[in-house]
Structures are given as C-alpha cells and as structure tokens.
Amino acid sequence: MSGSINARKEPMPVKSESMTADGGIEERFVKTFIRKSRRERLLYELNTPGKRSRGLDRFCHRAEDLLDPAKTVLRDERLEYREDFRRFAAKRPKNELCRILSPDPDLDGLLLPLSDAVDAVSAGCDAAVIIGPEEAFAVVYGEAMKGGRGKFFLTKDGLPRF
C-alpha cells in the first residue's frame, strides 16, 4: 500500500467473534473518550445490533462534538503522515492488538497492530475508530467527504505519548 505506515508483510488480521466478547470495549471507549453528556445514547447505539452501524456512522460525523477535548492530543486530516504520530505507531509492539470499530462489516471487530489498523482504515472511506489496549489511546477517522476527513488521536490521560 502506498504511503502506509507499515510496509512490511504482516500476519492476517484477526476478526473478533463478538464485539461483547472482549468485555465491553465499546463501553470502556465511551467512558474514556466521550463527553459525559453524550455517553448514554452512543452506548445504547453501539450495544444494539440493529443500531450499531448507524451509531458508529453518526458518531464519526459528529466526532468533534462528542469527543472529550481534554483527551484529544491531535486533530489533523493527514494524521497518519505526521512524524510524531508515525513515531508513536512505530513504537507500539507488533503483538499489541488494537480493535477497530466501523460501520464497514469488513473492518468492524478486526484486531490488528496499530500500524496495520491505520493502514486498513486509511484505505477505506468509511468512518472508523481504532482503540488501543486498555483504552490507552484511540484514533478516530471520520467518513471521507468532499471537505476532507476528520482524524483525531486521543490518549486516556490527554497527554501526548510521542
């Protein structure tokens, strides 16, 4: 893939059997990175199978309004090309898997190393959220639109980890 963070050959992605099998990653993501006043509805949608895709899509269209600004470290349409973000991704161990949440059923539930997750999400046009282990960090991609694609990098404590 041209311009990818990680050009090495990697193992095939792992698809989780169930989004709830991981102990409620959606709930932990929402409690960690979403403004308190916006949590309840988003959690309901993420945990309701018939509303999940639409909820993720709506979330990523309104990410800036829903994300906790105290946890947002970077906001940049070219996030994956920023040197500081690339250094952060390169430092992550290859056995550290991140979960992807997306309205795209081919991406939703994948477990990949951060660099591979960024490559997979960047290649598509759908919105997506990449959640690091123990919700230490998250990367949010808005849907690709004419005006650009909003991208956000967040950390649990709101501190840059470059």
CNS distance restraints for C-alpha pairs under 8 A (distance, minus, plus):
assign (resid   1 and name CA) (resid   7 and name CA) 7.11 0.50 0.50
assign (resid   1 and name CA) (resid 119 and name CA) 7.89 0.50 0.50
assign (resid   4 and name CA) (resid 119 and name CA) 5.76 0.50 0.50
assign (resid   5 and name CA) (resid  80 and name CA) 7.23 0.50 0.50
assign (resid   5 and name CA) (resid  81 and name CA) 7.86 0.50 0.50
assign (resid   5 and name CA) (resid  86 and name CA) 6.78 0.50 0.50
assign (resid   5 and name CA) (resid  89 and name CA) 7.96 0.50 0.50
assign (resid   5 and name CA) (resid 115 and name CA) 5.73 0.50 0.50
assign (resid   5 and name CA) (resid 116 and name CA) 7.66 0.50 0.50
assign (resid   5 and name CA) (resid 118 and name CA) 7.59 0.50 0.50
assign (resid   5 and name CA) (resid 119 and name CA) 6.72 0.50 0.50
assign (resid   6 and name CA) (resid 115 and name CA) 5.69 0.50 0.50
assign (resid   6 and name CA) (resid 116 and name CA) 6.57 0.50 0.50
assign (resid   6 and name CA) (resid 119 and name CA) 7.57 0.50 0.50
assign (resid  10 and name CA) (resid 116 and name CA) 8.00 0.50 0.50
assign (resid  13 and name CA) (resid 110 and name CA) 6.36 0.50 0.50
assign (resid  13 and name CA) (resid 111 and name CA) 6.13 0.50 0.50
assign (resid  13 and name CA) (resid 112 and name CA) 5.68 0.50 0.50
assign (resid  14 and name CA) (resid 110 and name CA) 5.61 0.50 0.50
assign (resid  14 and name CA) (resid 111 and name CA) 5.09 0.50 0.50
assign (resid  14 and name CA) (resid 112 and name CA) 6.79 0.50 0.50
assign (resid  15 and name CA) (resid 109 and name CA) 5.63 0.50 0.50
assign (resid  15 and name CA) (resid 110 and name CA) 4.42 0.50 0.50
assign (resid  15 and name CA) (resid 111 and name CA) 6.04 0.50 0.50
assign (resid  16 and name CA) (resid  21 and name CA) 7.77 0.50 0.50
assign (resid  16 and name CA) (resid 109 and name CA) 5.31 0.50 0.50
assign (resid  16 and name CA) (resid 110 and name CA) 6.15 0.50 0.50
assign (resid  16 and name CA) (resid 111 and name CA) 6.94 0.50 0.50
assign (resid  17 and name CA) (resid  21 and name CA) 7.12 0.50 0.50
assign (resid  17 and name CA) (resid 109 and name CA) 7.88 0.50 0.50
assign (resid  18 and name CA) (resid  22 and name CA) 7.60 0.50 0.50
assign (resid  18 and name CA) (resid 109 and name CA) 7.58 0.50 0.50
assign (resid  19 and name CA) (resid  24 and name CA) 7.33 0.50 0.50
assign (resid  19 and name CA) (resid  25 and name CA) 7.60 0.50 0.50
assign (resid  19 and name CA) (resid 109 and name CA) 6.34 0.50 0.50
assign (resid  20 and name CA) (resid  24 and name CA) 5.22 0.50 0.50
assign (resid  20 and name CA) (resid  25 and name CA) 7.33 0.50 0.50
assign (resid  24 and name CA) (resid  28 and name CA) 6.43 0.50 0.50
assign (resid  25 and name CA) (resid  29 and name CA) 5.94 0.50 0.50
assign (resid  26 and name CA) (resid  30 and name CA) 6.11 0.50 0.50
assign (resid  26 and name CA) (resid  43 and name CA) 7.12 0.50 0.50
assign (resid  26 and name CA) (resid  46 and name CA) 6.79 0.50 0.50
assign (resid  26 and name CA) (resid  47 and name CA) 7.69 0.50 0.50
assign (resid  27 and name CA) (resid  31 and name CA) 6.10 0.50 0.50
assign (resid  27 and name CA) (resid  43 and name CA) 6.32 0.50 0.50
assign (resid  28 and name CA) (resid  32 and name CA) 5.99 0.50 0.50
assign (resid  28 and name CA) (resid 135 and name CA) 7.07 0.50 0.50
assign (resid  29 and name CA) (resid  33 and name CA) 5.92 0.50 0.50
assign (resid  29 and name CA) (resid  34 and name CA) 7.58 0.50 0.50
assign (resid  29 and name CA) (resid 131 and name CA) 7.35 0.50 0.50
assign (resid  29 and name CA) (resid 135 and name CA) 6.30 0.50 0.50
assign (resid  30 and name CA) (resid  34 and name CA) 5.05 0.50 0.50
assign (resid  30 and name CA) (resid  39 and name CA) 6.11 0.50 0.50
assign (resid  30 and name CA) (resid  42 and name CA) 7.64 0.50 0.50
assign (resid  30 and name CA) (resid  43 and name CA) 6.88 0.50 0.50
assign (resid  31 and name CA) (resid  36 and name CA) 7.56 0.50 0.50
assign (resid  31 and name CA) (resid  39 and name CA) 7.04 0.50 0.50
assign (resid  32 and name CA) (resid 135 and name CA) 7.23 0.50 0.50
assign (resid  32 and name CA) (resid 156 and name CA) 6.40 0.50 0.50
assign (resid  33 and name CA) (resid  67 and name CA) 5.82 0.50 0.50
assign (resid  33 and name CA) (resid  68 and name CA) 5.49 0.50 0.50
assign (resid  33 and name CA) (resid  71 and name CA) 6.44 0.50 0.50
assign (resid  33 and name CA) (resid 154 and name CA) 7.49 0.50 0.50
assign (resid  33 and name CA) (resid 156 and name CA) 7.18 0.50 0.50
assign (resid  34 and name CA) (resid  38 and name CA) 6.69 0.50 0.50
assign (resid  34 and name CA) (resid  39 and name CA) 6.17 0.50 0.50
assign (resid  34 and name CA) (resid  66 and name CA) 5.61 0.50 0.50
assign (resid  34 and name CA) (resid  67 and name CA) 4.57 0.50 0.50
assign (resid  34 and name CA) (resid  68 and name CA) 5.02 0.50 0.50
assign (resid  35 and name CA) (resid  39 and name CA) 6.50 0.50 0.50
assign (resid  35 and name CA) (resid  66 and name CA) 5.78 0.50 0.50
assign (resid  35 and name CA) (resid  67 and name CA) 5.84 0.50 0.50
assign (resid  35 and name CA) (resid  68 and name CA) 4.77 0.50 0.50
assign (resid  38 and name CA) (resid  42 and name CA) 6.82 0.50 0.50
assign (resid  38 and name CA) (resid  66 and name CA) 6.21 0.50 0.50
assign (resid  39 and name CA) (resid  43 and name CA) 6.02 0.50 0.50
assign (resid  40 and name CA) (resid  44 and name CA) 6.24 0.50 0.50
assign (resid  41 and name CA) (resid  45 and name CA) 6.29 0.50 0.50
assign (resid  42 and name CA) (resid  46 and name CA) 6.12 0.50 0.50
assign (resid  42 and name CA) (resid  55 and name CA) 6.56 0.50 0.50
assign (resid  42 and name CA) (resid  59 and name CA) 7.46 0.50 0.50
assign (resid  43 and name CA) (resid  47 and name CA) 6.06 0.50 0.50
assign (resid  44 and name CA) (resid  48 and name CA) 6.13 0.50 0.50
assign (resid  45 and name CA) (resid  49 and name CA) 7.82 0.50 0.50
assign (resid  45 and name CA) (resid  51 and name CA) 5.09 0.50 0.50
assign (resid  45 and name CA) (resid  52 and name CA) 5.20 0.50 0.50
assign (resid  45 and name CA) (resid  54 and name CA) 7.79 0.50 0.50
assign (resid  45 and name CA) (resid  55 and name CA) 5.18 0.50 0.50
assign (resid  45 and name CA) (resid  56 and name CA) 7.96 0.50 0.50
assign (resid  46 and name CA) (resid  51 and name CA) 6.82 0.50 0.50
assign (resid  46 and name CA) (resid  52 and name CA) 4.50 0.50 0.50
assign (resid  46 and name CA) (resid  53 and name CA) 7.73 0.50 0.50
assign (resid  46 and name CA) (resid  55 and name CA) 6.15 0.50 0.50
assign (resid  46 and name CA) (resid  56 and name CA) 7.01 0.50 0.50
assign (resid  47 and name CA) (resid  51 and name CA) 7.92 0.50 0.50
assign (resid  47 and name CA) (resid  52 and name CA) 6.55 0.50 0.50
assign (resid  48 and name CA) (resid  52 and name CA) 5.77 0.50 0.50
assign (resid  49 and name CA) (resid  53 and name CA) 7.98 0.50 0.50
assign (resid  51 and name CA) (resid  55 and name CA) 5.85 0.50 0.50
assign (resid  52 and name CA) (resid  56 and name CA) 6.14 0.50 0.50
assign (resid  52 and name CA) (resid 103 and name CA) 7.40 0.50 0.50
assign (resid  53 and name CA) (resid  57 and name CA) 6.14 0.50 0.50
assign (resid  53 and name CA) (resid 102 and name CA) 7.01 0.50 0.50
assign (resid  53 and name CA) (resid 103 and name CA) 4.24 0.50 0.50
assign (resid  53 and name CA) (resid 104 and name CA) 7.63 0.50 0.50
assign (resid  54 and name CA) (resid  58 and name CA) 6.00 0.50 0.50
assign (resid  54 and name CA) (resid 103 and name CA) 6.94 0.50 0.50
assign (resid  55 and name CA) (resid  59 and name CA) 5.92 0.50 0.50
assign (resid  56 and name CA) (resid  60 and name CA) 6.19 0.50 0.50
assign (resid  56 and name CA) (resid 101 and name CA) 7.59 0.50 0.50
assign (resid  56 and name CA) (resid 102 and name CA) 6.27 0.50 0.50
assign (resid  56 and name CA) (resid 103 and name CA) 5.91 0.50 0.50
assign (resid  56 and name CA) (resid 127 and name CA) 7.41 0.50 0.50
assign (resid  56 and name CA) (resid 128 and name CA) 7.57 0.50 0.50
assign (resid  57 and name CA) (resid  61 and name CA) 6.37 0.50 0.50
assign (resid  57 and name CA) (resid 102 and name CA) 7.62 0.50 0.50
assign (resid  57 and name CA) (resid 103 and name CA) 6.12 0.50 0.50
assign (resid  57 and name CA) (resid 126 and name CA) 7.96 0.50 0.50
assign (resid  57 and name CA) (resid 127 and name CA) 6.15 0.50 0.50
assign (resid  57 and name CA) (resid 143 and name CA) 7.67 0.50 0.50
assign (resid  58 and name CA) (resid  62 and name CA) 6.31 0.50 0.50
assign (resid  59 and name CA) (resid  63 and name CA) 5.46 0.50 0.50
assign (resid  59 and name CA) (resid  66 and name CA) 7.34 0.50 0.50
assign (resid  60 and name CA) (resid 127 and name CA) 5.73 0.50 0.50
assign (resid  60 and name CA) (resid 128 and name CA) 7.15 0.50 0.50
assign (resid  60 and name CA) (resid 140 and name CA) 7.32 0.50 0.50
assign (resid  60 and name CA) (resid 141 and name CA) 6.73 0.50 0.50
assign (resid  60 and name CA) (resid 142 and name CA) 4.70 0.50 0.50
assign (resid  60 and name CA) (resid 143 and name CA) 6.69 0.50 0.50
assign (resid  61 and name CA) (resid 127 and name CA) 7.92 0.50 0.50
assign (resid  61 and name CA) (resid 142 and name CA) 5.91 0.50 0.50
assign (resid  61 and name CA) (resid 143 and name CA) 6.75 0.50 0.50
assign (resid  62 and name CA) (resid  66 and name CA) 6.43 0.50 0.50
assign (resid  63 and name CA) (resid  67 and name CA) 5.71 0.50 0.50
assign (resid  63 and name CA) (resid 140 and name CA) 7.77 0.50 0.50
assign (resid  63 and name CA) (resid 142 and name CA) 7.34 0.50 0.50
assign (resid  67 and name CA) (resid  71 and name CA) 7.77 0.50 0.50
assign (resid  67 and name CA) (resid  72 and name CA) 7.48 0.50 0.50
assign (resid  68 and name CA) (resid  72 and name CA) 6.71 0.50 0.50
assign (resid  70 and name CA) (resid 158 and name CA) 5.67 0.50 0.50
assign (resid  71 and name CA) (resid 154 and name CA) 5.23 0.50 0.50
assign (resid  71 and name CA) (resid 155 and name CA) 5.55 0.50 0.50
assign (resid  71 and name CA) (resid 156 and name CA) 6.21 0.50 0.50
assign (resid  71 and name CA) (resid 157 and name CA) 6.23 0.50 0.50
assign (resid  71 and name CA) (resid 158 and name CA) 3.84 0.50 0.50
assign (resid  71 and name CA) (resid 159 and name CA) 7.43 0.50 0.50
assign (resid  72 and name CA) (resid 152 and name CA) 6.81 0.50 0.50
assign (resid  72 and name CA) (resid 153 and name CA) 6.01 0.50 0.50
assign (resid  72 and name CA) (resid 154 and name CA) 4.35 0.50 0.50
assign (resid  72 and name CA) (resid 155 and name CA) 6.74 0.50 0.50
assign (resid  72 and name CA) (resid 158 and name CA) 6.04 0.50 0.50
assign (resid  73 and name CA) (resid 152 and name CA) 7.61 0.50 0.50
assign (resid  73 and name CA) (resid 153 and name CA) 5.67 0.50 0.50
assign (resid  73 and name CA) (resid 154 and name CA) 5.22 0.50 0.50
assign (resid  73 and name CA) (resid 155 and name CA) 6.79 0.50 0.50
assign (resid  73 and name CA) (resid 158 and name CA) 6.12 0.50 0.50
assign (resid  73 and name CA) (resid 159 and name CA) 6.59 0.50 0.50
assign (resid  73 and name CA) (resid 160 and name CA) 5.86 0.50 0.50
assign (resid  74 and name CA) (resid  79 and name CA) 7.72 0.50 0.50
assign (resid  74 and name CA) (resid 152 and name CA) 5.65 0.50 0.50
assign (resid  74 and name CA) (resid 153 and name CA) 5.03 0.50 0.50
assign (resid  74 and name CA) (resid 154 and name CA) 6.95 0.50 0.50
assign (resid  75 and name CA) (resid  79 and name CA) 7.17 0.50 0.50
assign (resid  75 and name CA) (resid 150 and name CA) 7.32 0.50 0.50
assign (resid  75 and name CA) (resid 151 and name CA) 5.71 0.50 0.50
assign (resid  75 and name CA) (resid 152 and name CA) 4.51 0.50 0.50
assign (resid  75 and name CA) (resid 153 and name CA) 6.47 0.50 0.50
assign (resid  76 and name CA) (resid 150 and name CA) 6.74 0.50 0.50
assign (resid  76 and name CA) (resid 151 and name CA) 5.55 0.50 0.50
assign (resid  76 and name CA) (resid 152 and name CA) 6.56 0.50 0.50
assign (resid  77 and name CA) (resid 148 and name CA) 6.78 0.50 0.50
assign (resid  77 and name CA) (resid 149 and name CA) 5.65 0.50 0.50
assign (resid  77 and name CA) (resid 150 and name CA) 5.29 0.50 0.50
assign (resid  77 and name CA) (resid 151 and name CA) 5.36 0.50 0.50
assign (resid  78 and name CA) (resid  82 and name CA) 6.73 0.50 0.50
assign (resid  78 and name CA) (resid 151 and name CA) 7.53 0.50 0.50
assign (resid  79 and name CA) (resid  85 and name CA) 6.84 0.50 0.50
assign (resid  79 and name CA) (resid 151 and name CA) 6.34 0.50 0.50
assign (resid  79 and name CA) (resid 152 and name CA) 7.45 0.50 0.50
assign (resid  79 and name CA) (resid 153 and name CA) 7.92 0.50 0.50
assign (resid  80 and name CA) (resid  85 and name CA) 6.49 0.50 0.50
assign (resid  80 and name CA) (resid  86 and name CA) 6.55 0.50 0.50
assign (resid  80 and name CA) (resid 118 and name CA) 7.20 0.50 0.50
assign (resid  81 and name CA) (resid  85 and name CA) 7.38 0.50 0.50
assign (resid  81 and name CA) (resid  86 and name CA) 6.68 0.50 0.50
assign (resid  82 and name CA) (resid  86 and name CA) 6.11 0.50 0.50
assign (resid  83 and name CA) (resid  87 and name CA) 6.13 0.50 0.50
assign (resid  84 and name CA) (resid  88 and name CA) 6.34 0.50 0.50
assign (resid  84 and name CA) (resid 162 and name CA) 5.77 0.50 0.50
assign (resid  85 and name CA) (resid  89 and name CA) 6.20 0.50 0.50
assign (resid  85 and name CA) (resid 162 and name CA) 6.88 0.50 0.50
assign (resid  86 and name CA) (resid  90 and name CA) 6.05 0.50 0.50
assign (resid  87 and name CA) (resid  91 and name CA) 6.25 0.50 0.50
assign (resid  87 and name CA) (resid 162 and name CA) 6.41 0.50 0.50
assign (resid  88 and name CA) (resid  92 and name CA) 6.84 0.50 0.50
assign (resid  88 and name CA) (resid 161 and name CA) 6.79 0.50 0.50
assign (resid  88 and name CA) (resid 162 and name CA) 5.04 0.50 0.50
assign (resid  89 and name CA) (resid 114 and name CA) 6.13 0.50 0.50
assign (resid  89 and name CA) (resid 115 and name CA) 5.79 0.50 0.50
assign (resid  90 and name CA) (resid 115 and name CA) 7.18 0.50 0.50
assign (resid  92 and name CA) (resid  96 and name CA) 6.83 0.50 0.50
assign (resid  92 and name CA) (resid 113 and name CA) 7.75 0.50 0.50
assign (resid  92 and name CA) (resid 114 and name CA) 7.08 0.50 0.50
assign (resid  93 and name CA) (resid 113 and name CA) 7.61 0.50 0.50
assign (resid  94 and name CA) (resid 113 and name CA) 5.54 0.50 0.50
assign (resid  95 and name CA) (resid 113 and name CA) 6.68 0.50 0.50
assign (resid  96 and name CA) (resid 112 and name CA) 7.81 0.50 0.50
assign (resid  96 and name CA) (resid 113 and name CA) 5.69 0.50 0.50
assign (resid  96 and name CA) (resid 114 and name CA) 7.71 0.50 0.50
assign (resid  96 and name CA) (resid 133 and name CA) 7.06 0.50 0.50
assign (resid  97 and name CA) (resid 111 and name CA) 5.52 0.50 0.50
assign (resid  97 and name CA) (resid 112 and name CA) 4.82 0.50 0.50
assign (resid  97 and name CA) (resid 113 and name CA) 4.56 0.50 0.50
assign (resid  97 and name CA) (resid 114 and name CA) 6.84 0.50 0.50
assign (resid  97 and name CA) (resid 132 and name CA) 7.09 0.50 0.50
assign (resid  97 and name CA) (resid 133 and name CA) 6.75 0.50 0.50
assign (resid  98 and name CA) (resid 110 and name CA) 7.98 0.50 0.50
assign (resid  98 and name CA) (resid 111 and name CA) 5.32 0.50 0.50
assign (resid  98 and name CA) (resid 112 and name CA) 5.29 0.50 0.50
assign (resid  98 and name CA) (resid 113 and name CA) 5.75 0.50 0.50
assign (resid  98 and name CA) (resid 114 and name CA) 5.94 0.50 0.50
assign (resid  98 and name CA) (resid 117 and name CA) 7.18 0.50 0.50
assign (resid  98 and name CA) (resid 130 and name CA) 6.29 0.50 0.50
assign (resid  98 and name CA) (resid 131 and name CA) 5.38 0.50 0.50
assign (resid  98 and name CA) (resid 132 and name CA) 4.63 0.50 0.50
assign (resid  98 and name CA) (resid 133 and name CA) 6.02 0.50 0.50
assign (resid  99 and name CA) (resid 109 and name CA) 6.09 0.50 0.50
assign (resid  99 and name CA) (resid 110 and name CA) 5.70 0.50 0.50
assign (resid  99 and name CA) (resid 111 and name CA) 4.66 0.50 0.50
assign (resid  99 and name CA) (resid 112 and name CA) 6.68 0.50 0.50
assign (resid  99 and name CA) (resid 130 and name CA) 5.67 0.50 0.50
assign (resid  99 and name CA) (resid 131 and name CA) 5.22 0.50 0.50
assign (resid  99 and name CA) (resid 132 and name CA) 6.75 0.50 0.50
assign (resid 100 and name CA) (resid 107 and name CA) 6.42 0.50 0.50
assign (resid 100 and name CA) (resid 108 and name CA) 5.58 0.50 0.50
assign (resid 100 and name CA) (resid 109 and name CA) 5.40 0.50 0.50
assign (resid 100 and name CA) (resid 110 and name CA) 5.36 0.50 0.50
assign (resid 100 and name CA) (resid 111 and name CA) 6.57 0.50 0.50
assign (resid 100 and name CA) (resid 112 and name CA) 7.98 0.50 0.50
assign (resid 100 and name CA) (resid 117 and name CA) 7.15 0.50 0.50
assign (resid 100 and name CA) (resid 128 and name CA) 6.70 0.50 0.50
assign (resid 100 and name CA) (resid 129 and name CA) 5.60 0.50 0.50
assign (resid 100 and name CA) (resid 130 and name CA) 4.59 0.50 0.50
assign (resid 100 and name CA) (resid 131 and name CA) 6.42 0.50 0.50
assign (resid 101 and name CA) (resid 107 and name CA) 7.05 0.50 0.50
assign (resid 101 and name CA) (resid 108 and name CA) 4.68 0.50 0.50
assign (resid 101 and name CA) (resid 109 and name CA) 5.86 0.50 0.50
assign (resid 101 and name CA) (resid 110 and name CA) 7.79 0.50 0.50
assign (resid 101 and name CA) (resid 128 and name CA) 5.59 0.50 0.50
assign (resid 101 and name CA) (resid 129 and name CA) 5.04 0.50 0.50
assign (resid 101 and name CA) (resid 130 and name CA) 6.48 0.50 0.50
assign (resid 101 and name CA) (resid 131 and name CA) 7.96 0.50 0.50
assign (resid 102 and name CA) (resid 107 and name CA) 6.01 0.50 0.50
assign (resid 102 and name CA) (resid 108 and name CA) 4.63 0.50 0.50
assign (resid 102 and name CA) (resid 109 and name CA) 7.78 0.50 0.50
assign (resid 102 and name CA) (resid 126 and name CA) 7.23 0.50 0.50
assign (resid 102 and name CA) (resid 127 and name CA) 6.06 0.50 0.50
assign (resid 102 and name CA) (resid 128 and name CA) 4.42 0.50 0.50
assign (resid 102 and name CA) (resid 129 and name CA) 6.44 0.50 0.50
assign (resid 103 and name CA) (resid 107 and name CA) 7.85 0.50 0.50
assign (resid 103 and name CA) (resid 108 and name CA) 6.56 0.50 0.50
assign (resid 103 and name CA) (resid 126 and name CA) 7.01 0.50 0.50
assign (resid 103 and name CA) (resid 127 and name CA) 6.92 0.50 0.50
assign (resid 103 and name CA) (resid 128 and name CA) 7.28 0.50 0.50
assign (resid 104 and name CA) (resid 108 and name CA) 5.99 0.50 0.50
assign (resid 104 and name CA) (resid 126 and name CA) 6.49 0.50 0.50
assign (resid 107 and name CA) (resid 120 and name CA) 7.77 0.50 0.50
assign (resid 107 and name CA) (resid 121 and name CA) 7.63 0.50 0.50
assign (resid 111 and name CA) (resid 117 and name CA) 7.81 0.50 0.50
assign (resid 112 and name CA) (resid 116 and name CA) 5.96 0.50 0.50
assign (resid 112 and name CA) (resid 117 and name CA) 5.41 0.50 0.50
assign (resid 113 and name CA) (resid 117 and name CA) 6.09 0.50 0.50
assign (resid 114 and name CA) (resid 118 and name CA) 6.11 0.50 0.50
assign (resid 114 and name CA) (resid 130 and name CA) 7.85 0.50 0.50
assign (resid 114 and name CA) (resid 132 and name CA) 7.54 0.50 0.50
assign (resid 115 and name CA) (resid 119 and name CA) 6.28 0.50 0.50
assign (resid 116 and name CA) (resid 120 and name CA) 6.14 0.50 0.50
assign (resid 117 and name CA) (resid 121 and name CA) 6.11 0.50 0.50
assign (resid 117 and name CA) (resid 130 and name CA) 7.00 0.50 0.50
assign (resid 118 and name CA) (resid 122 and name CA) 5.82 0.50 0.50
assign (resid 118 and name CA) (resid 130 and name CA) 7.75 0.50 0.50
assign (resid 119 and name CA) (resid 123 and name CA) 6.16 0.50 0.50
assign (resid 120 and name CA) (resid 124 and name CA) 6.91 0.50 0.50
assign (resid 121 and name CA) (resid 125 and name CA) 7.80 0.50 0.50
assign (resid 121 and name CA) (resid 126 and name CA) 7.77 0.50 0.50
assign (resid 121 and name CA) (resid 128 and name CA) 6.60 0.50 0.50
assign (resid 121 and name CA) (resid 141 and name CA) 7.73 0.50 0.50
assign (resid 125 and name CA) (resid 143 and name CA) 5.83 0.50 0.50
assign (resid 125 and name CA) (resid 144 and name CA) 5.04 0.50 0.50
assign (resid 126 and name CA) (resid 142 and name CA) 7.24 0.50 0.50
assign (resid 126 and name CA) (resid 143 and name CA) 4.82 0.50 0.50
assign (resid 126 and name CA) (resid 144 and name CA) 6.58 0.50 0.50
assign (resid 127 and name CA) (resid 140 and name CA) 7.80 0.50 0.50
assign (resid 127 and name CA) (resid 141 and name CA) 5.31 0.50 0.50
assign (resid 127 and name CA) (resid 142 and name CA) 4.56 0.50 0.50
assign (resid 127 and name CA) (resid 143 and name CA) 4.22 0.50 0.50
assign (resid 127 and name CA) (resid 144 and name CA) 7.42 0.50 0.50
assign (resid 128 and name CA) (resid 140 and name CA) 6.03 0.50 0.50
assign (resid 128 and name CA) (resid 141 and name CA) 5.12 0.50 0.50
assign (resid 128 and name CA) (resid 142 and name CA) 6.71 0.50 0.50
assign (resid 128 and name CA) (resid 143 and name CA) 7.77 0.50 0.50
assign (resid 129 and name CA) (resid 138 and name CA) 6.90 0.50 0.50
assign (resid 129 and name CA) (resid 139 and name CA) 5.72 0.50 0.50
assign (resid 129 and name CA) (resid 140 and name CA) 4.50 0.50 0.50
assign (resid 129 and name CA) (resid 141 and name CA) 6.17 0.50 0.50
assign (resid 130 and name CA) (resid 138 and name CA) 5.44 0.50 0.50
assign (resid 130 and name CA) (resid 139 and name CA) 4.99 0.50 0.50
assign (resid 130 and name CA) (resid 140 and name CA) 6.38 0.50 0.50
assign (resid 131 and name CA) (resid 135 and name CA) 6.01 0.50 0.50
assign (resid 131 and name CA) (resid 136 and name CA) 7.95 0.50 0.50
assign (resid 131 and name CA) (resid 137 and name CA) 6.24 0.50 0.50
assign (resid 131 and name CA) (resid 138 and name CA) 4.50 0.50 0.50
assign (resid 131 and name CA) (resid 139 and name CA) 6.62 0.50 0.50
assign (resid 132 and name CA) (resid 136 and name CA) 5.74 0.50 0.50
assign (resid 132 and name CA) (resid 137 and name CA) 5.14 0.50 0.50
assign (resid 132 and name CA) (resid 138 and name CA) 5.83 0.50 0.50
assign (resid 133 and name CA) (resid 137 and name CA) 7.65 0.50 0.50
assign (resid 135 and name CA) (resid 155 and name CA) 7.95 0.50 0.50
assign (resid 135 and name CA) (resid 156 and name CA) 6.58 0.50 0.50
assign (resid 136 and name CA) (resid 155 and name CA) 5.74 0.50 0.50
assign (resid 136 and name CA) (resid 156 and name CA) 5.01 0.50 0.50
assign (resid 136 and name CA) (resid 157 and name CA) 7.97 0.50 0.50
assign (resid 137 and name CA) (resid 153 and name CA) 7.35 0.50 0.50
assign (resid 137 and name CA) (resid 154 and name CA) 5.45 0.50 0.50
assign (resid 137 and name CA) (resid 155 and name CA) 4.14 0.50 0.50
assign (resid 137 and name CA) (resid 156 and name CA) 5.76 0.50 0.50
assign (resid 138 and name CA) (resid 153 and name CA) 5.94 0.50 0.50
assign (resid 138 and name CA) (resid 154 and name CA) 5.18 0.50 0.50
assign (resid 138 and name CA) (resid 155 and name CA) 6.41 0.50 0.50
assign (resid 139 and name CA) (resid 151 and name CA) 7.18 0.50 0.50
assign (resid 139 and name CA) (resid 152 and name CA) 5.59 0.50 0.50
assign (resid 139 and name CA) (resid 153 and name CA) 4.61 0.50 0.50
assign (resid 139 and name CA) (resid 154 and name CA) 6.33 0.50 0.50
assign (resid 140 and name CA) (resid 150 and name CA) 7.96 0.50 0.50
assign (resid 140 and name CA) (resid 151 and name CA) 5.51 0.50 0.50
assign (resid 140 and name CA) (resid 152 and name CA) 5.04 0.50 0.50
assign (resid 140 and name CA) (resid 153 and name CA) 6.57 0.50 0.50
assign (resid 141 and name CA) (resid 149 and name CA) 6.95 0.50 0.50
assign (resid 141 and name CA) (resid 150 and name CA) 5.99 0.50 0.50
assign (resid 141 and name CA) (resid 151 and name CA) 4.61 0.50 0.50
assign (resid 141 and name CA) (resid 152 and name CA) 6.70 0.50 0.50
assign (resid 142 and name CA) (resid 149 and name CA) 5.41 0.50 0.50
assign (resid 142 and name CA) (resid 150 and name CA) 4.99 0.50 0.50
assign (resid 142 and name CA) (resid 151 and name CA) 6.20 0.50 0.50
assign (resid 143 and name CA) (resid 149 and name CA) 5.98 0.50 0.50
assign (resid 143 and name CA) (resid 150 and name CA) 7.60 0.50 0.50
assign (resid 144 and name CA) (resid 148 and name CA) 6.10 0.50 0.50
assign (resid 144 and name CA) (resid 149 and name CA) 4.77 0.50 0.50
assign (resid 145 and name CA) (resid 149 and name CA) 6.07 0.50 0.50
assign (resid 154 and name CA) (resid 158 and name CA) 6.51 0.50 0.50
assign (resid 155 and name CA) (resid 159 and name CA) 6.30 0.50 0.50
assign (resid 155 and name CA) (resid 160 and name CA) 7.13 0.50 0.50
assign (resid 155 and name CA) (resid 161 and name CA) 7.91 0.50 0.50
